[in-house]
Amino acid sequence: MAEPQGWIHCHDPFGRDRSMTVLVENDRVLLVTPPGETAVMSATQTRRLGSLLDQATAKM
């Protein structure tokens, strides 16, 4: 079962609130994005995503 590492607020192209989730499952990192949509992120949100991905790989 995948272990949650965290999530990031983002928006879709229409400005609606969405989120992306980072999970770790065995030796893989899963990035769960808004279904069927594009995630629009600010620079701060992008840095947060990078940090979560770094944390996830450190636990592997």
Order of alpha helices (4+ residues) and beta strands (2+ residues): beta-beta-beta-alpha
